[in-house]
Amino acid sequence: MFRLSETSPCICDTNLNFNNNVNLLYMLQLQYIKEHRDECIERLKIKHVADVEQRIDEIIALDEQRRSLQKRGDDVKAEQNAIAKEVGMLFKQGKREEAEAKKARTAELKGEEKHLTEQMAAVEQELNTKLISLPNAPHLSVPQGRTADDNLEVGRFGTMPDLGSDALPHWELCAKYDLVDFELGNKITGAGFPVYKGKGARLQRALINFFLNSAADAGYVEIQPPLMVNEASGLGTGQLPDKEGQMYAIPLDGFYMIPTAEVPITNIYRNVIVNADQFPIKHAGYSECFRREAGSYGKDVRGLNRLHEFSKVEIVVIEHPDRSYERLEEMKKHVGGLLDQLGLPYRILKLCGGDISFTSAMTFDFEVWSAAQQRWLEVSSVSNFEAFQANRMKLRFKDSDGKMKLAHTLNGSALALPRIVAALLENNQTPDGITMPECLRPYMGFDKIS
């Protein structure tokens, strides 16, 4: 009979199919749920998880049922082994009738074992389904709230430009200076797949290089990841099954187009035991990102405000649990430093429980001010997932006490390009062109779009 270790932080298979996998996945560590039931419920209530008490109690009850079936299965197996020894002795002693009776009991036990195995598989599947749909428990300091309106502003930086009433939004600037062609992208692919041209394309390339070089200077090792991942990778970082509808799938091959470089880079460490002296493990990677991004209409999605394909540089950190929130602050400073150099006014929001993602324990959003649109545009999310992703991926390390423990994972956008480009174009427009920030000029070869 298949046996699970109660103390295992995660059971993970490299060829995982979350729809019909019977191996138990400890998304939130089962032992943590059992030992800290009330705290787990309290934290999940911050995310407004529906029927959370009932769901937690069902998980605990299913685990008790699993353990009971396991114990009975072990007893049946032990009895079979004992009978097998007895049958051999009885035949040697010529006690054929007694031996045949024991063999009949063995047949009964085999039938019971088969039934127990089927029951066990059904219970494990149900338990797996309930665990995999349970989000990460947020940090207790995450603000209460249900929508983005309840997020807590924790800082505002830079000077708001005053452009006057004749300022043009970025989509008009893109047309005026032939930087981005939205209609051509619609012709080639569809809405949300723009074509960057001339100095618009060079601006994109300059931003990517600036962000990657800045990350390298901050100690991040560059990774160029694949743009497609398998199902196990999507499950490992929590995109599946939570965001299955937002991802572009390639069913014939079982692949998904990545929504962010976080997914392939973090999955480098799936089923890996790292050395504690490697912390922090810091990576940065540029990739195209693909998202269906169904949602609002009008100016909120016009131009570069919301795309199905866009460029982004991502930073990913694997860290010791004792230092992950210290690392989160370092990542926030890195993102803020990029925006300072670009000269973009921005604010930082601490996301409330209702707006934080399925996988995150704590998230800070960075929003830049779009002077022509007179609105804030999100350009980065910096998050600590604590052990949630590591648990799904079985990413562990051996601590100084010799015990195997789960690492913490973090990631952040540093930065996503479309809304950065939108803000740069709008905020820096003048009557005779668009002035480029000094930090980008060495990469671009010019200081003004005109």
N, C-alpha and C positions, 0 to 999 in steps of 0.2 A: 504494500500500500504506500502511495506517495505521502511522504512526511514533510511537514513544514516545521522549521524551528521558530518558536514563538519569539525569540529574541532577534531574529533576522530583521535588519532594517528594511530590506527590500528583496523581493524575489523578482528577478528580471531576466528576460530571455532576449537574445539578440535578434530573433526572428519573430518578434511579438506581434500578435494580431489582437487588438484590444476588444474586438467584437466577439471573439470566441475563445480567448485564452482562458484556460482553467487554472493556471498558476496564480497564486494569490499575490497581489501587488499592494505592498504596504505604503500607500500614498501619503497618508498621515500615519506615522508609526503606530501600529496597532497597540503596542505596549504603552505608548504615551497616552493614547485614547483611553485605555482601560485604567491606567494609574492616575490620570489627571482629567477625569470625565468633566467635572464642573468647570475647570479652567479652559478646556477645549471648547465647551459650549459657550462660555463667556466670550472667548476670542472670535469664534465663528459668528456669534450674534452681531459683532461689529460689521461683518460683511452682509448682514441681513440674510443669512442662509435660512431658507424656509424649512420649517419643521425640524430644526437642528437637534432638539432634545430627542425627538422620536428617531431621527436618523442615527444619532450616536448610540442610542440604546439598542437599536436593531443591529448595529455592527457588533456591539458587545455580546448580544444574545447569539448572533450567528457564530461568533468566535467560540462561545461556550459550547454550542452545538458541534462545531468542528472538533473541538478538543475531546468531547464525549465520544464522537464517532471514532476519533483517532485512538482513544484508549481502548474502546471495544475492539477495534481492528487489531491493535497490538496484542490484546488478550487472545483473540482468535488465532493469530499467527503463532503465539507462544504455545497454545494448546495443540495446534497442528504439529509443531516441531516435537512436542513431548510425545504425542501419539505415534509419530513416525518412528521414534526410538523404541517405543513399547512394542509396536507391531513387529519389528525386526527380532526383538528378543522372544516374543511369543512364538513366532514361526520356528526359531531355533529350538525352543523348548517343546515343539510339537503341539502347541495349543492353538490349533488352526481355527477352531470355532471362535475363541476369544479374539484372535487376530482379525478375523473377518468382521466381527462386531466393531472393533476399533476402526477398521477401514471404512465401514459404513458411517461412523461418526465423522471421519475425515471428509467424506463426501458432503455431509451436512455443513461442516465448517467452511468448505470451499464455496458452497452456495451462499452462505452468510457473508463470507469475505467479499464475494462479487457484489452482493447487494450493498454492503457497507462502502465499497469503493465507488459505486454509482451515487450513493447518497452523499459521500464526501465530495465528489466532483461537483454535484449540484449546489451544495452549500458553499464550496469555495468559489464557484462562479457567481453566486448571488452576493457573497461577501466582497468579491473583487469588484463587481459592478457598483456596489454602494461606496466602496473606498475610492474608486477611480473618479467618481463624480463629486467627491467632497473636496472643496477648495482648500488652499493653504490657510492656516489660521493666522490672522494678522497680528502684528505686534500690538500689545495693549495700549501703546501710546498713539495708535492710529486714530484720527479724529472720528467722532460719530458723524453720521450723515448718510444721505441716500443718493445724492446726485452731485454733478460737478460744481453746482452752486454752493455746496457745503464744504468744498476743499478749503484748506487753511493757507492763506498767503503768509509765507515766512520771510520774504525778502524781496526788495525791488531795487534794481540797479540800472545805472546809465541815465542819459538825458533824452527825454522825448523830443523828437524833432518837430518843428512847427513849419509845415510845408505850405500852408495856405489852402484856400478852397479849390484851387485849380490843379491840385496834385492828382496824378494819374495812378490808378491801381496797376498792379504788376502785369496783368494780362494785356492792358493797353500799351504798357511800356515794352512788353515782349513783342507786340506787333509793330510798334513804332520803330524799334531798333533791330527787328528781325532776329530775335534771340531764341524764341521758342515757338514752334508751330503746332498748335493744338489740333487744328483741322487736318493737317497732314498725318498726325498720329492717329486720328480717328479713321482716316482713310486706310492706313496701313494695318491697324489692329482694331482700335475701338476707343471709345471715350476713356480718358484716364491714362493714356499711353502717349505722352507728348514726344515730339522730336526737338532736340536741342540743336541749334545751328550757330555757326560762326562764333562770335564772342560769348554767346550763351553756352555753347558746348565747352569753350575754354574756361568759363567761370565754373562750370561743374567740375572739370578736371582739376582746376586750381584748388577748389574747396576740398576735394578728396585728398589731394596731396598734402595740403595744409593740415587737415585733420589727422591723417596717418602719421605725418612727421611729428606733430605735436604729441601724439600718443606714444611714438617711439622714444621721444625725449623724456616722457613720463615713465618709461620702463615697461611699456606694453610691447610684447612680441607680436609682430604682424603675422596674420594668417590670411591666406586667400582661400576661402572655403568653397565647396560645391554650392550651386544654386538650387539643387534638389536634394531632398532627404527622404529616407524611408520612414515607414510608419513608426518603427521603434524609436527613432530620433524625435519625431513629433510628440510621441507619448512621453519620452524622457524629460523634455523641457516643459511639458504641460500644454502645448498647442492642441494636442489631441487628448481626449475627445472634445475639449471645451470650445475650440475655435475651428472645428472641422469645416463649418460652413463658410468661413472667411478665407480659407486656403484654396489655392488652385491645385487640383489633383490631376495626376496622370495615372488613371486606373490600370491601364494595360501593364505598367511596370511597377505599380504599387508605390509611386513616388509622389511627393508634394513639392511645389515650388516654395522656397523659403519666404516667410513673412519678415524675417530679420536674420542677420548673420549670427545672432545669439544662438539659434537652433543648431547649426552645424558645429560652431566653435565649442559650445558647452558640451555637445555630445562627443567631442574628442575624448572626454573623460568618462564616458559611459562604461560601466563594468571595469573601472580602473581603481587600483589602490595606490594613492600618491604618498610620497614621503612627507612627513610633517615639516621637515626643513625646507621643502619646496615653496611653502606659503610665503607671500601671496603669489599665486600663479596668475599672471596678467597677460591677456591677449587683446589685440585689436584687429578688426578686419573690415575691409570695404566689400560691399556686395550690392547688387540690385535686390530690391525687396518687392514681393508680389502679394497684394491683398485685394480681396473683392471690395472691401470698404463700402458696403451698402449703408445708406444713412440719409442724411439731410440733403436739402436741395438749395438752389439759389447761390448767393455769394459765398456761403460757407464751403462750397465745393468747387467754385469757379477757379479757373486757371490752375495754379500750382497748389491750391489749398488742400485738395484731396485727390490722390492719384491711385491707380491700380499697380503701377510700377514706378519705383523711385529709388534713388541712390542713398546709401547711408553708410556711415562708419560706426561700428559698434565696439564698445569695450566690454570685456568679460573678465571676471575675477573669480578664482577659486580660493577660498580663504578658510582659516581656522575659525570655528564658531565663536571663540572668545574675542576675535578681532573683526568680525564682519561689519559691525556698525561703525567702527572706526574707519574701515575701508570705504563704506558707503559715503562718509563725509569727504574722504579724499576724492572719490569719483565725482561728487557734486562740485568740488572746487575745480576739478579739471574741466568739466563742462562749462562752468561759469567763466573760467579763464579764457576759453575759446570765444565765448560771446563778448567778453570784454575787449579782446583783440580785434574782433570784427566791428566793434563800435555799435553793437545793437543793444538797445534798452530791453531789459528782460525782468521777469519776476519768477520766483520759485514758489510752487504750491506743494503742500503736503496733502496727498490725496486722502479723502475720507473713506470709510469702510465701504460705502456703496459705490464708489468710483474706482477703487483699487482692483487690480486684475485678479483672475482666478488663482494665479500662481504666486502672487507677491505677498510678502509679509509687511513690507513698507515701500512706498514709492513717492518720489519727488518728481514733479513735472516742471520743465522749464518752458516758459512761453515768451516769445519776442513780440515787441509792439510793431504792428503794421500801420505805419503812419497814414497811408492813403485809405486803407480800409477802416481805420480807426477801431482796431480790434486786436486782441491777443491771439497769437498763433503758437500752438504747441510744437516744439522742435526737439524735445528730448524727454525721456522718462528714465530715471535712474532708480533701480530697485534692488532690494535685498530679498532673496527667496528663502533665506535661512537654509534648512535642510530639505525643503520640499522637492526641489529638482534632484538633488543628490540622492534622495531616498528612492525616487523613481528610476534613476540611472544606476543606482548601486555604486555611487562615487564615495569612496571611503579613504580613511587614513588611519595609521596606527599612532595613537597619542603617546605622550611621555610615560603614561602609566601602563603602556603595553596593550591597551584595549583598542579594538577596532571601533571607529566612530565615523559618523557622516560629516562630510565637509559642508560648508556653506557656499552658495553660488550667488553672484551678483552680476548685473549687467546694466549698461546705459547707452543711450544714443549719443554719439560724440562726433558728428551730429547727423541728423537727417537733413538732406539737402533742400527739398522743394520749398519749404516755408522759410528757410534761411535765405534762399535766392529771392523769394518774394519780398521779404523784409529789406534785404540789401538794395534791391532795385527801387523799391518805393521810398525808403528812408533817405537814400542818397541821391535822389533825382534833383537836377538843377535845370535851369532854362537851356543850358547848352550841353547836357549829357548827364550821365550817371557816374559819380565818382566812386572808385573802388577803394576799399580799405587798404592801408599800407601793408598789412600782413599778407595780402593776396598778390600784390603787384609783382614780386619776384617769380611767382608761378604763372602769371598771366602774360607778362611782357608788355602790359599797358596799364595806365592808371585811370582811364576814363572810357566809358562806353558812349560813343557819340556818333 
